[in-house]
Structure formats: C-alpha cells, structure tokens
Amino acid sequence: MLFLVAAFLLLGVVVGAAAHLPLPVTLAAAVAIGCWLLVYGLRKHRPDGDAAQRRAPSRSGEAR
C-alpha cells in the first residue's frame, strides 16, 4: 500500500513537471526514459549464462 502511495506521489510530481516544460523537452525526457526502460528490460530478461547458473538452486542439494 505504501508503494502505491509513493508511486502516485511520484507520478503526480512527474506529470506536474511535464505540464510546465516545453513540448520538445518533455518528449526528449520521455524518449530517454523509454530507452532506459528498454535496456533495463532486455538486460533483466537476457539469460546471463554463469550468473543464471549461480542463482539456480542445486537439484541434488549439494553445494557447488
């Protein structure tokens, strides 16, 4: 619940700031945020090889 309150508060601040910025600045910020989210999503969902194996629990119960 606290997370939702913080999210709505942050959303209100961002939308309020965007209403007072010129359109090109708002669009540039939106593109930058969109690119950052795209990179974050791609890095989060890409198999990492060795890191993915370290996170996976061992089936035999033995430590590696």
PDB file of N, CA, C and O in Angstrom:
ATOM      1  N   MET A   1       0.820  -1.186   0.000  1.00  0.00           N
ATOM      2  CA  MET A   1       0.000   0.000   0.000  1.00  0.00           C
ATOM      3  C   MET A   1       0.866   1.253   0.000  1.00  0.00           C
ATOM      4  O   MET A   1       0.592   2.216  -0.716  1.00  0.00           O
ATOM      5  N   LEU A   2       1.911   1.221   0.812  1.00  0.00           N
ATOM      6  CA  LEU A   2       2.820   2.365   0.864  1.00  0.00           C
ATOM      7  C   LEU A   2       3.503   2.571  -0.481  1.00  0.00           C
ATOM      8  O   LEU A   2       3.758   3.702  -0.894  1.00  0.00           O
ATOM      9  N   PHE A   3       3.800   1.452  -1.168  1.00  0.00           N
ATOM     10  CA  PHE A   3       4.402   1.544  -2.500  1.00  0.00           C
ATOM     11  C   PHE A   3       3.475   2.281  -3.464  1.00  0.00           C
ATOM     12  O   PHE A   3       3.930   3.110  -4.252  1.00  0.00           O
ATOM     13  N   LEU A   4       2.184   1.984  -3.404  1.00  0.00           N
ATOM     14  CA  LEU A   4       1.226   2.656  -4.291  1.00  0.00           C
ATOM     15  C   LEU A   4       1.138   4.143  -3.995  1.00  0.00           C
ATOM     16  O   LEU A   4       1.052   4.954  -4.917  1.00  0.00           O
ATOM     17  N   VAL A   5       1.158   4.503  -2.740  1.00  0.00           N
ATOM     18  CA  VAL A   5       1.113   5.921  -2.365  1.00  0.00           C
ATOM     19  C   VAL A   5       2.344   6.639  -2.907  1.00  0.00           C
ATOM     20  O   VAL A   5       2.235   7.733  -3.462  1.00  0.00           O
ATOM     21  N   ALA A   6       3.505   6.027  -2.745  1.00  0.00           N
ATOM     22  CA  ALA A   6       4.743   6.633  -3.251  1.00  0.00           C
ATOM     23  C   ALA A   6       4.716   6.724  -4.774  1.00  0.00           C
ATOM     24  O   ALA A   6       5.159   7.721  -5.343  1.00  0.00           O
ATOM     25  N   ALA A   7       4.203   5.695  -5.432  1.00  0.00           N
ATOM     26  CA  ALA A   7       4.136   5.698  -6.892  1.00  0.00           C
ATOM     27  C   ALA A   7       3.211   6.802  -7.392  1.00  0.00           C
ATOM     28  O   ALA A   7       3.550   7.503  -8.344  1.00  0.00           O
ATOM     29  N   PHE A   8       2.054   6.966  -6.768  1.00  0.00           N
ATOM     30  CA  PHE A   8       1.135   8.022  -7.181  1.00  0.00           C
ATOM     31  C   PHE A   8       1.700   9.411  -6.883  1.00  0.00           C
ATOM     32  O   PHE A   8       1.488  10.343  -7.659  1.00  0.00           O
ATOM     33  N   LEU A   9       2.403   9.554  -5.790  1.00  0.00           N
ATOM     34  CA  LEU A   9       3.036  10.827  -5.469  1.00  0.00           C
ATOM     35  C   LEU A   9       4.094  11.171  -6.515  1.00  0.00           C
ATOM     36  O   LEU A   9       4.157  12.306  -6.988  1.00  0.00           O
ATOM     37  N   LEU A  10       4.922  10.195  -6.874  1.00  0.00           N
ATOM     38  CA  LEU A  10       5.947  10.411  -7.887  1.00  0.00           C
ATOM     39  C   LEU A  10       5.312  10.703  -9.247  1.00  0.00           C
ATOM     40  O   LEU A  10       5.793  11.564  -9.983  1.00  0.00           O
ATOM     41  N   LEU A  11       4.251   9.998  -9.578  1.00  0.00           N
ATOM     42  CA  LEU A  11       3.546  10.238 -10.833  1.00  0.00           C
ATOM     43  C   LEU A  11       3.002  11.661 -10.887  1.00  0.00           C
ATOM     44  O   LEU A  11       3.100  12.328 -11.917  1.00  0.00           O
ATOM     45  N   GLY A  12       2.435  12.119  -9.791  1.00  0.00           N
ATOM     46  CA  GLY A  12       1.918  13.485  -9.746  1.00  0.00           C
ATOM     47  C   GLY A  12       3.011  14.519  -9.930  1.00  0.00           C
ATOM     48  O   GLY A  12       2.806  15.524 -10.612  1.00  0.00           O
ATOM     49  N   VAL A  13       4.163  14.287  -9.334  1.00  0.00           N
ATOM     50  CA  VAL A  13       5.281  15.226  -9.493  1.00  0.00           C
ATOM     51  C   VAL A  13       5.765  15.239 -10.932  1.00  0.00           C
ATOM     52  O   VAL A  13       6.018  16.306 -11.492  1.00  0.00           O
ATOM     53  N   VAL A  14       5.898  14.058 -11.541  1.00  0.00           N
ATOM     54  CA  VAL A  14       6.392  13.976 -12.918  1.00  0.00           C
ATOM     55  C   VAL A  14       5.401  14.598 -13.891  1.00  0.00           C
ATOM     56  O   VAL A  14       5.803  15.348 -14.781  1.00  0.00           O
ATOM     57  N   VAL A  15       4.124  14.303 -13.740  1.00  0.00           N
ATOM     58  CA  VAL A  15       3.116  14.860 -14.636  1.00  0.00           C
ATOM     59  C   VAL A  15       3.014  16.374 -14.444  1.00  0.00           C
ATOM     60  O   VAL A  15       2.844  17.115 -15.411  1.00  0.00           O
ATOM     61  N   GLY A  16       3.117  16.821 -13.214  1.00  0.00           N
ATOM     62  CA  GLY A  16       3.078  18.258 -12.959  1.00  0.00           C
ATOM     63  C   GLY A  16       4.260  18.977 -13.576  1.00  0.00           C
ATOM     64  O   GLY A  16       4.118  20.073 -14.116  1.00  0.00           O
ATOM     65  N   ALA A  17       5.444  18.349 -13.492  1.00  0.00           N
ATOM     66  CA  ALA A  17       6.628  18.956 -14.105  1.00  0.00           C
ATOM     67  C   ALA A  17       6.502  18.953 -15.622  1.00  0.00           C
ATOM     68  O   ALA A  17       6.890  19.923 -16.275  1.00  0.00           O
ATOM     69  N   ALA A  18       5.972  17.891 -16.186  1.00  0.00           N
ATOM     70  CA  ALA A  18       5.831  17.806 -17.640  1.00  0.00           C
ATOM     71  C   ALA A  18       4.839  18.839 -18.163  1.00  0.00           C
ATOM     72  O   ALA A  18       4.961  19.287 -19.303  1.00  0.00           O
ATOM     73  N   ALA A  19       3.872  19.218 -17.358  1.00  0.00           N
ATOM     74  CA  ALA A  19       2.894  20.209 -17.794  1.00  0.00           C
ATOM     75  C   ALA A  19       3.511  21.595 -17.912  1.00  0.00           C
ATOM     76  O   ALA A  19       2.979  22.445 -18.626  1.00  0.00           O
ATOM     77  N   HIS A  20       4.621  21.838 -17.226  1.00  0.00           N
ATOM     78  CA  HIS A  20       5.244  23.159 -17.236  1.00  0.00           C
ATOM     79  C   HIS A  20       6.480  23.220 -18.115  1.00  0.00           C
ATOM     80  O   HIS A  20       7.064  24.292 -18.275  1.00  0.00           O
ATOM     81  N   LEU A  21       6.896  22.094 -18.693  1.00  0.00           N
ATOM     82  CA  LEU A  21       8.061  22.071 -19.566  1.00  0.00           C
ATOM     83  C   LEU A  21       7.629  22.234 -21.012  1.00  0.00           C
ATOM     84  O   LEU A  21       6.511  21.869 -21.376  1.00  0.00           O
ATOM     85  N   PRO A  22       8.503  22.776 -21.826  1.00  0.00           N
ATOM     86  CA  PRO A  22       8.182  22.845 -23.266  1.00  0.00           C
ATOM     87  C   PRO A  22       8.052  21.437 -23.848  1.00  0.00           C
ATOM     88  O   PRO A  22       8.658  20.491 -23.344  1.00  0.00           O
ATOM     89  N   LEU A  23       7.268  21.308 -24.894  1.00  0.00           N
ATOM     90  CA  LEU A  23       6.997  20.005 -25.504  1.00  0.00           C
ATOM     91  C   LEU A  23       8.272  19.282 -25.951  1.00  0.00           C
ATOM     92  O   LEU A  23       8.384  18.084 -25.690  1.00  0.00           O
ATOM     93  N   PRO A  24       9.236  19.933 -26.607  1.00  0.00           N
ATOM     94  CA  PRO A  24      10.443  19.191 -27.012  1.00  0.00           C
ATOM     95  C   PRO A  24      11.234  18.621 -25.825  1.00  0.00           C
ATOM     96  O   PRO A  24      11.800  17.533 -25.925  1.00  0.00           O
ATOM     97  N   VAL A  25      11.273  19.346 -24.715  1.00  0.00           N
ATOM     98  CA  VAL A  25      11.975  18.856 -23.531  1.00  0.00           C
ATOM     99  C   VAL A  25      11.241  17.658 -22.947  1.00  0.00           C
ATOM    100  O   VAL A  25      11.870  16.680 -22.544  1.00  0.00           O
ATOM    101  N   THR A  26       9.932  17.727 -22.901  1.00  0.00           N
ATOM    102  CA  THR A  26       9.126  16.618 -22.391  1.00  0.00           C
ATOM    103  C   THR A  26       9.296  15.380 -23.265  1.00  0.00           C
ATOM    104  O   THR A  26       9.440  14.271 -22.750  1.00  0.00           O
ATOM    105  N   LEU A  27       9.280  15.564 -24.585  1.00  0.00           N
ATOM    106  CA  LEU A  27       9.452  14.426 -25.489  1.00  0.00           C
ATOM    107  C   LEU A  27      10.854  13.833 -25.388  1.00  0.00           C
ATOM    108  O   LEU A  27      11.012  12.613 -25.442  1.00  0.00           O
ATOM    109  N   ALA A  28      11.864  14.670 -25.243  1.00  0.00           N
ATOM    110  CA  ALA A  28      13.233  14.171 -25.090  1.00  0.00           C
ATOM    111  C   ALA A  28      13.362  13.360 -23.803  1.00  0.00           C
ATOM    112  O   ALA A  28      13.998  12.306 -23.796  1.00  0.00           O
ATOM    113  N   ALA A  29      12.767  13.842 -22.720  1.00  0.00           N
ATOM    114  CA  ALA A  29      12.804  13.108 -21.454  1.00  0.00           C
ATOM    115  C   ALA A  29      12.049  11.781 -21.579  1.00  0.00           C
ATOM    116  O   ALA A  29      12.486  10.761 -21.045  1.00  0.00           O
ATOM    117  N   ALA A  30      10.918  11.799 -22.284  1.00  0.00           N
ATOM    118  CA  ALA A  30      10.137  10.571 -22.469  1.00  0.00           C
ATOM    119  C   ALA A  30      10.923   9.541 -23.273  1.00  0.00           C
ATOM    120  O   ALA A  30      10.885   8.351 -22.961  1.00  0.00           O
ATOM    121  N   VAL A  31      11.636   9.989 -24.306  1.00  0.00           N
ATOM    122  CA  VAL A  31      12.450   9.077 -25.112  1.00  0.00           C
ATOM    123  C   VAL A  31      13.597   8.511 -24.268  1.00  0.00           C
ATOM    124  O   VAL A  31      13.892   7.318 -24.344  1.00  0.00           O
ATOM    125  N   ALA A  32      14.234   9.354 -23.476  1.00  0.00           N
ATOM    126  CA  ALA A  32      15.338   8.898 -22.632  1.00  0.00           C
ATOM    127  C   ALA A  32      14.855   7.863 -21.617  1.00  0.00           C
ATOM    128  O   ALA A  32      15.511   6.841 -21.415  1.00  0.00           O
ATOM    129  N   ILE A  33      13.733   8.116 -20.989  1.00  0.00           N
ATOM    130  CA  ILE A  33      13.177   7.172 -20.016  1.00  0.00           C
ATOM    131  C   ILE A  33      12.765   5.876 -20.707  1.00  0.00           C
ATOM    132  O   ILE A  33      12.997   4.789 -20.176  1.00  0.00           O
ATOM    133  N   GLY A  34      12.161   5.982 -21.878  1.00  0.00           N
ATOM    134  CA  GLY A  34      11.761   4.789 -22.625  1.00  0.00           C
ATOM    135  C   GLY A  34      12.956   3.933 -23.011  1.00  0.00           C
ATOM    136  O   GLY A  34      12.904   2.707 -22.910  1.00  0.00           O
ATOM    137  N   CYS A  35      14.037   4.575 -23.454  1.00  0.00           N
ATOM    138  CA  CYS A  35      15.255   3.823 -23.802  1.00  0.00           C
ATOM    139  C   CYS A  35      15.850   3.144 -22.576  1.00  0.00           C
ATOM    140  O   CYS A  35      16.286   1.994 -22.638  1.00  0.00           O
ATOM    141  N   TRP A  36      15.863   3.867 -21.465  1.00  0.00           N
ATOM    142  CA  TRP A  36      16.392   3.283 -20.224  1.00  0.00           C
ATOM    143  C   TRP A  36      15.569   2.057 -19.812  1.00  0.00           C
ATOM    144  O   TRP A  36      16.132   1.034 -19.421  1.00  0.00           O
ATOM    145  N   LEU A  37      14.257   2.159 -19.897  1.00  0.00           N
ATOM    146  CA  LEU A  37      13.400   1.025 -19.545  1.00  0.00           C
ATOM    147  C   LEU A  37      13.599  -0.144 -20.507  1.00  0.00           C
ATOM    148  O   LEU A  37      13.580  -1.302 -20.089  1.00  0.00           O
ATOM    149  N   LEU A  38      13.789   0.151 -21.781  1.00  0.00           N
ATOM    150  CA  LEU A  38      14.021  -0.903 -22.764  1.00  0.00           C
ATOM    151  C   LEU A  38      15.327  -1.631 -22.470  1.00  0.00           C
ATOM    152  O   LEU A  38      15.363  -2.861 -22.488  1.00  0.00           O
ATOM    153  N   VAL A  39      16.390  -0.895 -22.201  1.00  0.00           N
ATOM    154  CA  VAL A  39      17.677  -1.515 -21.881  1.00  0.00           C
ATOM    155  C   VAL A  39      17.568  -2.329 -20.597  1.00  0.00           C
ATOM    156  O   VAL A  39      18.081  -3.445 -20.522  1.00  0.00           O
ATOM    157  N   TYR A  40      16.901  -1.775 -19.589  1.00  0.00           N
ATOM    158  CA  TYR A  40      16.727  -2.490 -18.329  1.00  0.00           C
ATOM    159  C   TYR A  40      15.965  -3.796 -18.551  1.00  0.00           C
ATOM    160  O   TYR A  40      16.349  -4.841 -18.026  1.00  0.00           O
ATOM    161  N   GLY A  41      14.893  -3.731 -19.325  1.00  0.00           N
ATOM    162  CA  GLY A  41      14.105  -4.931 -19.580  1.00  0.00           C
ATOM    163  C   GLY A  41      14.872  -5.983 -20.346  1.00  0.00           C
ATOM    164  O   GLY A  41      14.776  -7.172 -20.040  1.00  0.00           O
ATOM    165  N   LEU A  42      15.637  -5.555 -21.347  1.00  0.00           N
ATOM    166  CA  LEU A  42      16.428  -6.509 -22.121  1.00  0.00           C
ATOM    167  C   LEU A  42      17.508  -7.155 -21.258  1.00  0.00           C
ATOM    168  O   LEU A  42      17.743  -8.359 -21.360  1.00  0.00           O
ATOM    169  N   ARG A  43      18.161  -6.371 -20.416  1.00  0.00           N
ATOM    170  CA  ARG A  43      19.210  -6.927 -19.551  1.00  0.00           C
ATOM    171  C   ARG A  43      18.615  -7.856 -18.497  1.00  0.00           C
ATOM    172  O   ARG A  43      19.242  -8.844 -18.117  1.00  0.00           O
ATOM    173  N   LYS A  44      17.425  -7.549 -18.030  1.00  0.00           N
ATOM    174  CA  LYS A  44      16.804  -8.351 -16.975  1.00  0.00           C
ATOM    175  C   LYS A  44      16.349  -9.705 -17.511  1.00  0.00           C
ATOM    176  O   LYS A  44      16.404 -10.702 -16.791  1.00  0.00           O
ATOM    177  N   HIS A  45      15.904  -9.751 -18.756  1.00  0.00           N
ATOM    178  CA  HIS A  45      15.331 -10.986 -19.298  1.00  0.00           C
ATOM    179  C   HIS A  45      16.298 -11.771 -20.157  1.00  0.00           C
ATOM    180  O   HIS A  45      15.947 -12.842 -20.652  1.00  0.00           O
ATOM    181  N   ARG A  46      17.509 -11.266 -20.349  1.00  0.00           N
ATOM    182  CA  ARG A  46      18.501 -11.986 -21.140  1.00  0.00           C
ATOM    183  C   ARG A  46      19.176 -13.027 -20.258  1.00  0.00           C
ATOM    184  O   ARG A  46      19.599 -12.709 -19.147  1.00  0.00           O
ATOM    185  N   PRO A  47      19.283 -14.261 -20.732  1.00  0.00           N
ATOM    186  CA  PRO A  47      19.999 -15.259 -19.930  1.00  0.00           C
ATOM    187  C   PRO A  47      21.462 -14.838 -19.789  1.00  0.00           C
ATOM    188  O   PRO A  47      22.099 -14.417 -20.755  1.00  0.00           O
ATOM    189  N   ASP A  48      21.970 -14.959 -18.586  1.00  0.00           N
ATOM    190  CA  ASP A  48      23.298 -14.452 -18.282  1.00  0.00           C
ATOM    191  C   ASP A  48      24.363 -15.534 -18.285  1.00  0.00           C
ATOM    192  O   ASP A  48      25.538 -15.246 -18.056  1.00  0.00           O
ATOM    193  N   GLY A  49      23.977 -16.754 -18.538  1.00  0.00           N
ATOM    194  CA  GLY A  49      24.944 -17.840 -18.546  1.00  0.00           C
ATOM    195  C   GLY A  49      25.367 -18.230 -17.143  1.00  0.00           C
ATOM    196  O   GLY A  49      24.618 -18.895 -16.427  1.00  0.00           O
ATOM    197  N   ASP A  50      26.553 -17.823 -16.748  1.00  0.00           N
ATOM    198  CA  ASP A  50      27.123 -18.213 -15.459  1.00  0.00           C
ATOM    199  C   ASP A  50      26.308 -17.668 -14.290  1.00  0.00           C
ATOM    200  O   ASP A  50      26.101 -18.370 -13.300  1.00  0.00           O
ATOM    201  N   ALA A  51      25.847 -16.430 -14.396  1.00  0.00           N
ATOM    202  CA  ALA A  51      25.067 -15.837 -13.300  1.00  0.00           C
ATOM    203  C   ALA A  51      23.735 -16.567 -13.129  1.00  0.00           C
ATOM    204  O   ALA A  51      23.254 -16.730 -12.008  1.00  0.00           O
ATOM    205  N   ALA A  52      23.141 -17.007 -14.240  1.00  0.00           N
ATOM    206  CA  ALA A  52      21.876 -17.736 -14.150  1.00  0.00           C
ATOM    207  C   ALA A  52      22.084 -19.084 -13.460  1.00  0.00           C
ATOM    208  O   ALA A  52      21.209 -19.552 -12.732  1.00  0.00           O
ATOM    209  N   GLN A  53      23.240 -19.704 -13.689  1.00  0.00           N
ATOM    210  CA  GLN A  53      23.509 -20.983 -13.052  1.00  0.00           C
ATOM    211  C   GLN A  53      23.755 -20.815 -11.560  1.00  0.00           C
ATOM    212  O   GLN A  53      23.382 -21.680 -10.767  1.00  0.00           O
ATOM    213  N   ARG A  54      24.375 -19.715 -11.178  1.00  0.00           N
ATOM    214  CA  ARG A  54      24.631 -19.488  -9.749  1.00  0.00           C
ATOM    215  C   ARG A  54      23.338 -19.237  -8.989  1.00  0.00           C
ATOM    216  O   ARG A  54      23.216 -19.611  -7.822  1.00  0.00           O
ATOM    217  N   ARG A  55      22.368 -18.600  -9.652  1.00  0.00           N
ATOM    218  CA  ARG A  55      21.103 -18.310  -8.982  1.00  0.00           C
ATOM    219  C   ARG A  55      20.223 -19.543  -8.854  1.00  0.00           C
ATOM    220  O   ARG A  55      19.419 -19.638  -7.927  1.00  0.00           O
ATOM    221  N   ALA A  56      20.368 -20.493  -9.782  1.00  0.00           N
ATOM    222  CA  ALA A  56      19.517 -21.679  -9.777  1.00  0.00           C
ATOM    223  C   ALA A  56      19.925 -22.595  -8.626  1.00  0.00           C
ATOM    224  O   ALA A  56      21.112 -22.860  -8.434  1.00  0.00           O
ATOM    225  N   PRO A  57      18.950 -23.079  -7.865  1.00  0.00           N
ATOM    226  CA  PRO A  57      19.281 -23.994  -6.774  1.00  0.00           C
ATOM    227  C   PRO A  57      19.732 -25.338  -7.323  1.00  0.00           C
ATOM    228  O   PRO A  57      19.287 -25.775  -8.384  1.00  0.00           O
ATOM    229  N   SER A  58      20.606 -25.973  -6.593  1.00  0.00           N
ATOM    230  CA  SER A  58      21.114 -27.277  -6.978  1.00  0.00           C
ATOM    231  C   SER A  58      20.026 -28.334  -6.750  1.00  0.00           C
ATOM    232  O   SER A  58      19.355 -28.327  -5.719  1.00  0.00           O
ATOM    233  N   ARG A  59      19.860 -29.233  -7.712  1.00  0.00           N
ATOM    234  CA  ARG A  59      18.830 -30.259  -7.569  1.00  0.00           C
ATOM    235  C   ARG A  59      19.239 -31.350  -6.578  1.00  0.00           C
ATOM    236  O   ARG A  59      18.384 -31.946  -5.922  1.00  0.00           O
ATOM    237  N   SER A  60      20.522 -31.607  -6.472  1.00  0.00           N
ATOM    238  CA  SER A  60      20.963 -32.677  -5.585  1.00  0.00           C
ATOM    239  C   SER A  60      21.113 -32.205  -4.150  1.00  0.00           C
ATOM    240  O   SER A  60      21.314 -33.018  -3.248  1.00  0.00           O
ATOM    241  N   GLY A  61      21.019 -30.906  -3.931  1.00  0.00           N
ATOM    242  CA  GLY A  61      21.137 -30.387  -2.588  1.00  0.00           C
ATOM    243  C   GLY A  61      22.574 -30.118  -2.165  1.00  0.00           C
ATOM    244  O   GLY A  61      22.818 -29.622  -1.065  1.00  0.00           O
ATOM    245  N   GLU A  62      23.524 -30.443  -3.034  1.00  0.00           N
ATOM    246  CA  GLU A  62      24.934 -30.244  -2.712  1.00  0.00           C
ATOM    247  C   GLU A  62      25.370 -28.852  -3.133  1.00  0.00           C
ATOM    248  O   GLU A  62      24.854 -28.299  -4.104  1.00  0.00           O
ATOM    249  N   ALA A  63      26.302 -28.297  -2.415  1.00  0.00           N
ATOM    250  CA  ALA A  63      26.869 -27.007  -2.803  1.00  0.00           C
ATOM    251  C   ALA A  63      27.857 -27.208  -3.932  1.00  0.00           C
ATOM    252  O   ALA A  63      28.525 -28.239  -4.003  1.00  0.00           O
ATOM    253  N   ARG A  64      27.950 -26.233  -4.807  1.00  0.00           N
ATOM    254  CA  ARG A  64      28.891 -26.337  -5.929  1.00  0.00           C
ATOM    255  C   ARG A  64      30.251 -25.897  -5.529  1.00  0.00           C
ATOM    256  O   ARG A  64      31.171 -25.916  -6.346  1.00  0.00           O
TER     257      ARG A  64
END
